[in-house]
């Protein structure tokens, strides 16, 4: 399969590297020229839970160089998803499937508004804990699960085909007839750790080890769980605190992408994560993260 990954940051590079290693024609597309140049000159190193390898694949800053592909994976941050979708238009043909894989709420809808409602499906990735070590080099702490589904209604043959390609690359994949459940189950994990880890500049395991931090984090989780129930999302569990505890315990050394962005001097995605939950603890955490960003200058 010919695949374009638009947004070859930490997670996008993990996708690109492992899909290319499985024999697909993969194009990693990113605006970070140093990363693109490193991939083209020495290959992409992907290490962590899946092993350690250097993979040769195509990398470019110009999507037109790739041309029309079978699958487009929009893997940018939520803040950049509209620009990514516009740039991806040259990659989309009559039979192209577009997978939007972002944290938080609303990104797939924004991609669909640009590339067409009928082309866009949703991916939900959890338990990777990915980071960029250097240009051309990414690491991931976990390798847990990717869920795929149509934005409206049950799964289709095109989702099953895409899922098969990812499985062949070693990913654990589930096809979900209710992708909103998957989105919210990931969001509940994200709100638990994303804001608190930025505020304390600490790893997931350090939040769980501190009774004070864990109290705030689990309050965020419970609020998100209650919001999901209010919106009639059919979650697969009844105990959000145990769910996020088990999630965090699988990768205690990981730093959420929000923290990695903050430490790199980039804007956090806090608005689409904690900020998407209109309840007091999440809103307070969101405001504190935004204040911390503003004070950084």
C-alpha positions in Angstrom: 0.0 0.0 0.0 1.2 3.5 -0.7 0.9 5.6 2.5 1.5 9.2 3.3 2.0 10.2 6.9 1.4 14.0 7.2 3.1 15.1 10.4 6.2 13.0 11.0 6.7 14.0 14.6 7.1 11.4 17.3 3.9 9.4 16.7 3.8 10.0 13.0 7.4 8.8 12.7 6.6 5.6 14.6 3.7 5.0 12.2 5.8 5.7 9.2 8.8 3.7 10.3 6.9 0.5 11.2 4.6 0.6 8.2 7.6 1.1 5.9 9.5 -1.8 7.5 6.5 -4.0 6.7 7.1 -3.3 3.0 4.7 -0.5 2.2 5.7 2.5 0.2 5.6 5.2 2.8 6.1 8.9 2.5 6.9 10.9 5.7 5.7 14.5 5.1 6.7 17.2 7.6 7.7 20.9 7.7 10.8 20.1 9.9 13.5 20.2 7.2 16.2 18.8 9.5 14.2 15.8 10.3 13.3 15.2 6.7 16.9 15.5 5.6 18.1 13.1 8.3 15.6 10.5 7.2 16.6 10.8 3.6 20.3 10.7 4.3 20.5 8.0 7.0 17.0 6.5 7.4 14.6 6.7 10.2 15.5 5.1 13.5 12.6 3.8 15.5 13.4 2.3 18.9 11.5 1.4 22.0 8.8 -1.2 22.8 8.8 -2.5 19.2 12.6 -3.0 19.1 15.3 -0.9 17.5 15.8 -0.5 13.8 16.7 2.0 11.0 14.2 2.0 8.2 14.6 3.5 4.8 11.6 5.4 3.5 10.7 8.5 1.6 10.6 11.9 3.3 9.7 15.3 2.0 8.5 18.7 3.0 6.4 18.9 -0.3 3.3 16.6 -0.4 3.1 17.0 -4.1 6.3 15.0 -4.4 4.5 11.9 -3.1 1.5 12.2 -5.3 -1.8 10.4 -4.8 -1.7 7.7 -2.2 -4.0 4.8 -1.0 -3.9 6.0 2.6 -3.3 9.4 4.2 -2.5 9.5 7.9 -3.0 12.9 9.4 -0.7 12.7 12.5 0.0 16.4 13.3 -1.0 18.0 16.6 -4.6 19.1 16.8 -3.4 22.8 16.6 -2.0 22.1 13.1 -4.6 19.8 11.7 -6.4 22.2 9.3 -3.1 23.3 7.7 -2.1 19.6 7.4 -5.4 18.7 5.8 -5.1 21.5 3.2 -1.6 20.4 2.4 -2.8 16.8 2.0 -5.3 17.6 -0.8 -2.7 16.6 -3.4 -2.4 13.2 -1.8 -6.1 12.4 -2.1 -7.5 10.5 -5.1 -10.9 9.0 -5.7 -10.2 5.9 -3.6 -8.0 7.4 -0.9 -8.8 6.9 2.8 -7.8 9.6 5.2 -7.2 8.7 8.8 -7.2 11.5 11.3 -5.3 10.5 14.5 -5.1 13.3 17.0 -5.5 13.8 20.8 -8.6 15.4 22.1 -11.9 16.2 20.4 -12.9 17.7 17.0 -9.9 17.1 14.7 -11.5 14.6 12.4 -14.5 17.0 11.9 -12.1 19.8 10.9 -10.2 17.4 8.5 -13.5 16.3 7.0 -14.6 19.9 6.4 -11.5 20.4 4.2 -11.0 17.0 2.5 -14.6 15.7 2.4 -16.8 14.0 4.8 -16.9 10.7 2.9 -13.1 10.4 2.8 -12.2 10.8 6.5 -12.2 8.1 9.2 -10.8 8.2 12.7 -7.8 6.5 14.3 -7.3 6.5 18.1 -3.8 5.5 19.3 -3.1 4.9 22.9 -0.2 3.7 25.1 2.8 4.7 22.9 4.5 7.4 24.9 6.5 8.5 21.9 9.2 11.2 21.7 11.7 12.6 19.2 15.2 11.9 20.4 17.0 13.7 17.5 16.3 14.5 13.8 15.7 11.1 12.2 15.4 9.3 15.6 12.2 8.5 17.6 11.5 6.4 20.6 8.3 5.0 22.1 7.8 3.6 25.6 4.7 1.5 24.8 3.1 -0.2 21.8 -0.4 -0.8 23.1 -3.3 -0.2 20.7 -4.7 1.6 17.7 -8.4 1.7 17.0 -10.0 2.5 13.7 -13.6 3.4 12.8 -15.8 5.3 10.5 -16.9 8.7 11.8 -20.6 7.8 11.4 -21.9 4.3 11.7 -20.3 0.8 11.8 -17.0 -0.3 10.3 -16.6 -0.8 6.6 -14.4 -2.8 4.2 -12.0 0.1 3.8 -11.4 0.3 7.5 -10.8 -3.5 7.6 -8.3 -3.2 4.8 -6.4 -0.4 6.5 -6.4 -2.3 9.8 -4.9 -5.3 8.1 -2.0 -3.2 6.8 -1.3 -1.9 10.3 -1.6 -5.4 11.8 0.9 -6.7 9.2 3.3 -4.0 10.5 3.1 -5.4 14.0 0.6 -2.9 15.5 -2.2 -4.2 17.8 -5.3 -3.0 16.0 -9.0 -3.1 16.8 -11.8 -2.0 14.5 -14.5 -0.3 16.4 -18.2 0.1 15.3 -18.5 3.0 17.8 -15.4 5.1 17.4 -16.7 7.8 19.7 -16.3 5.3 22.6 -12.6 4.9 21.7 -12.1 8.7 21.4 -13.5 9.3 24.8 -11.7 6.4 26.5 -8.4 7.8 25.2 -9.5 11.4 26.2 -10.1 10.3 29.8 -6.5 9.0 30.0 -5.2 12.1 28.3 -7.0 14.5 30.7 -5.6 12.5 33.7 -2.0 13.1 32.8 -1.6 15.8 30.2 -2.2 18.9 32.2 -0.9 17.8 35.5 2.4 16.6 34.0 2.9 20.0 32.3 2.2 21.8 35.6 4.6 19.7 37.6 7.0 19.0 34.7 7.1 15.3 35.6 6.5 11.8 34.2 3.4 9.7 34.4 4.8 7.5 37.1 5.7 10.5 39.3 2.1 11.7 39.1 0.9 8.3 40.3 3.4 8.3 43.1 2.3 11.6 44.6 -1.0 11.5 46.5 -1.6 15.2 45.9 -0.9 15.1 42.2 -2.9 11.9 41.8 -5.9 13.4 43.5 -6.0 16.2 40.9 -5.3 13.9 38.1 -8.0 11.4 39.0 -10.5 14.3 39.6 -9.8 15.2 35.9 -10.5 11.6 34.9 -13.7 11.4 36.9 -15.0 14.6 35.4 -14.3 13.4 31.9 -16.0 10.1 32.6 -19.1 11.9 33.9 -19.1 14.2 30.9 -18.9 11.2 28.6 -21.9 9.6 30.4 -23.8 12.9 30.1 -23.2 12.7 26.3 -24.4 9.1 26.2 -21.0 7.7 25.2 -21.1 3.9 25.8 -17.9 3.5 27.7 -16.6 -0.1 28.3 -15.8 0.3 32.0 -17.4 1.7 35.2 -14.3 2.7 37.2 -12.4 5.5 35.6 -9.8 5.8 38.4 -8.8 2.1 38.0 -8.8 2.5 34.2 -6.4 5.4 34.2 -4.3 3.8 37.0 -3.7 0.7 34.9 -3.0 2.8 31.8 -0.4 4.9 33.6 1.2 1.9 35.2 2.1 0.4 31.8 4.4 3.3 31.0 5.5 5.2 34.1 8.6 6.7 32.4 6.6 8.3 29.6 6.1 12.1 29.3 2.8 13.2 27.7 3.1 15.0 24.4 1.8 18.1 26.1 4.8 18.2 28.4 7.2 17.4 25.6 5.8 20.3 23.6 6.0 22.6 26.7 9.7 21.7 27.3 10.4 22.3 23.6 8.9 25.8 23.8 5.9 24.8 21.7 2.2 25.4 22.4 0.5 22.6 24.3 -2.7 21.0 23.0 -4.4 21.6 26.3 -7.5 23.3 24.8 -8.6 20.1 23.0 -7.7 17.8 26.0 -8.5 19.1 29.5 -10.0 22.2 27.9 -12.6 20.1 26.1 -14.2 19.0 29.4 -16.5 21.8 30.7 -16.1 21.0 34.4 -14.3 22.8 37.2 -11.1 20.8 37.8 -10.3 20.3 34.1 -11.0 24.0 33.4 -8.7 25.0 36.3 -5.9 22.8 35.1 -6.4 24.2 31.6 -6.2 27.8 32.8 -3.0 27.0 34.9 -1.3 25.4 31.9 -2.2 28.4 29.7 -0.9 30.7 32.4 2.3 28.8 32.7 2.8 29.0 28.9 2.2 32.8 29.0 4.6 33.3 31.9 7.3 31.4 29.9 7.1 34.2 27.4 
